């Protein structure tokens, strides 16, 4: 069953790649291809990088942005992924110990930040002097559960956010008012239309005029949010290493920066 589902997913990826890169895919069906598996918070940035690389190098680039739980299962089952990009260093260490990745290929690619967001009309304030505005949020919400986080199994930002809230002394007070959302668009719908508040990655709110960034959470309140790229062991490692080199290029780094990510160096 697992292999059948895996085959179906890979087939869908191939169809998507043909739609995204028609000039490349239509030119020669025998072109080399790679599959990039990345954290879902990187979907916009990696999709742009994949498109640019495909057009420049005449390589079909498939992308997957599933939640980590699914990605782990796919890699363990031998899914045909060639590059993994994630913030989960413990997972990378497990993959190294299992011999599933090239241990010498691990590369720090970008950093992200956490921000507290709300609907544009609110007057909640957060700064270094006042600290996290727990009381303001609770009072503004009128006692309703209107503090929003991503579901920990779906969104990496939720894990960092919960750590930050604990260290800022706000976790226990906010928990009764917290909703855990699986889909990012639902997260933003609650923020923009239901006057909720939430914490997400800074890169996720780039270009959104319906969402107000109230403030950035102190980086000292949570573990560093760093994205690492690694080549997955397999028959396509040469093509994967070429893509990894492109990820380190100034062009790719500019795309990451334009998507709201900080340079890793």
N, C-alpha and C positions, 0 to 999 in steps of 0.2 A: 504493500500500500504506500509506504514512504517513498519508494523509488518511483512509483507511478505518479505521485503528487509532485515529486521533484522534477520529473520529466515534463510534466504539464507546466510547472512554473518556468522552467528554462525555455520551453517553447514559447510561452507568453512573452518572456524577455526578448527572445529573438524577433518576434513580431513587432514589439515596441521599438527595438533598435532599427528595424527596417523603416518604420514610420518616422522615427526621429532623424535618421540619416539616409534618406532615400537615394541621394546621389552616390553615396559610397556603397550602400548595399546593392543597388541596382547595377553598379558598374561591373562588379565581379563577385559572384557568390562564393568564390574561393578565397576572398580576402581574410587575413588573420583577424581574430576576434579575442576580446578579453571581457571578463565579467567583474565588475567592481561592486563589492558589497560594503555599504557604508551606513553609519548612524543616520536615522531619519531626519535629524536636525540639519544634515548636510545636503538634503535632497536638491535644493535649488543650485547650490554652488557646484556640487559634483556633476549634476546634469549639464551645466554650462561647460565645465572643464571637459567632460566626456565628449560633448558635441565639438568643441574646438579641436581636441586631439583627433577625433575621428576624421574631421575634414582635412586636417593638416597631414596626418600620417596614413590615411587610407586604411584605417583599422576600425572594424565594427566594435563599438563599446556598449556592452549591456550593463545596466545598473540595477541594483536591488537595495531597497531601503526598508526592509522588514525590521520588526522589533528584535532585540538581541536574543530573546528566547528562541525565536524561529531561526535566526541566523546561526546560533550555536548548534541547533539540531541539524541544519542543512550542511554545515561544515563537517560535523561528526559523521553524517551519512555519506560524505564524499561528494557534496554538491560541487558543480563545475564553476566555482568562484576562483578568481585569480588574485584579487586584491581585497584586503579587508581594511576598513578605516573605522576606528572606534576610539572612545574615551576610556574603555574598560581595560586598564592595565592588568588587573588580576586575571581576566579572561585571556589576554595575550600571553601571560606567563603560562597558563594552563596549556594553550595551544603549542607553545614552544616545547614544553615538557612532553607533550604527546607526539611531537615530531610532525605537526601539521602545518607549520609555517617555516619560512626561511628566517632563522634567528638573527642573521646579519642584515636583514632588509628593513628592520623597524626604523621608521623615520617620524620625527615630530613634525607635523604639518601645519597646525594652527591652534589657536586658543579661543575660548569663548568666555562670555560673562553672563551672570545672572542679573535680571532686572525685575523690579516690581512694576507691574503695569495696571492700568485702570481705564475707565471710560473718560473721555476727554473733559467732561464737565466737572469732575470731582476736584475737591480742594485739599486732598490728603497730601501731606508733606513728609518726605524722608530725607534726612541729611545726617552728617557725621555727629552733630550735636544732639539731635532729637532721637536718634536710633531708629529701630524698626517701628513703624506706626501701628502697632497692634491695636491699641485702644481706638484710634481713629477709624481703622477698617471695621472693627466690630460695631462701633456706633453708627457708621455710615450704612452698614448693611441692615440695620434695624433688627438684628437678631436672627436673620435668615442665613442659611449656609451658602454664602456667596464669596468664599475665598477659594480660588480654583488652582489646582495643581494637575500636572499630567499624571496618568496612572504609572506607578513605578515600574510595571512590567512592560510598558509601552514607550515611556519617555525618559531619557537619561537626565533631563533637566530636573525632574521631580526628585531624584535621588540626591542631587546636589542641593536642591531647595530645602528638602527636609533636614539635611545636615546643617545648612545655614540657619534655619529657623530654630533648631535646637541650640546652636551656639549663640544665637541672638536672644535667647530666652523667650521666644514667641510661640514655640511649637505647641505646648500644652494649651495655651489660651486660644489658639486659632483652630485646633483640631476639631472641636464641635461645629465649626462653621465651614469646614473644608469639604469641597467636592473634588473627586478624582476623575479626570476626563481622559478618555482613550483617544479621541480624535482632536487634532490641533484646531481644526476649524470650529469645532464645538467650543473649545476653550476660548477662542477669539469672539465667537458669537455671544457667549455669556459676558465677556468683558465689555464688548461694544454696545450690546443691546439690552443687557440686564443689569448694567452698572455693577458688575462683579469686579473683584480684584484677583490678581494672580501673579505667579512668578514663572518666568520662562527664560530661555536663552535670548540674549540680545539679538543674535542673528535672525531669530524668528519674527521680530517685529520690524525689520528693515522694510521701509517703503509703505508701511501701514499708517494711513492718516486717521483711522478710526480708533487707534489705540494710543494712549498716553503713557510714556515712560515716566513713572514717578521718581525713580531713582535706581541706582545700581547697588546691589548688595556688596558689602565689603568682601574682597577676595580672601581675606583672612578668615572668613566665617565658614569656608568650605574648601574641600580639596581642589587643587588646580584643575581647570577644565581644559584638557589638552587632547587633541585628536592625533592619533598615531596611525600611520599606514604601514602595512606589512604584506609581503608576498606570501600567498598560500602555496604550500608545496604541491607539485603536480607536474603535468607534462607541458604546461604553458608558462613556465616560470620566466623564460626569456622575454616573451611579450610583456609579461607583468612587470618585469624589472624596467623595461623601457617606459612604461606608463608611470612607474614610481619616479623615474628621473624627471618626467614631465611635470609631475606634481610638485617637484622642488624648483621648477623654473620660475622666473620672474613673472611670466604671463599667468601661470596657474595661481601663484601667490596673490597677484593682483585681483584675480577673480574671487579668491577666498576673502580678501580684504573688502572688496566691493559688496560682498554678501554679509558683511557685519562681523567678520572674524578677525582676530588679531594675529599678527605674524608670530610664528612659534619661536623665533630667535630673539 
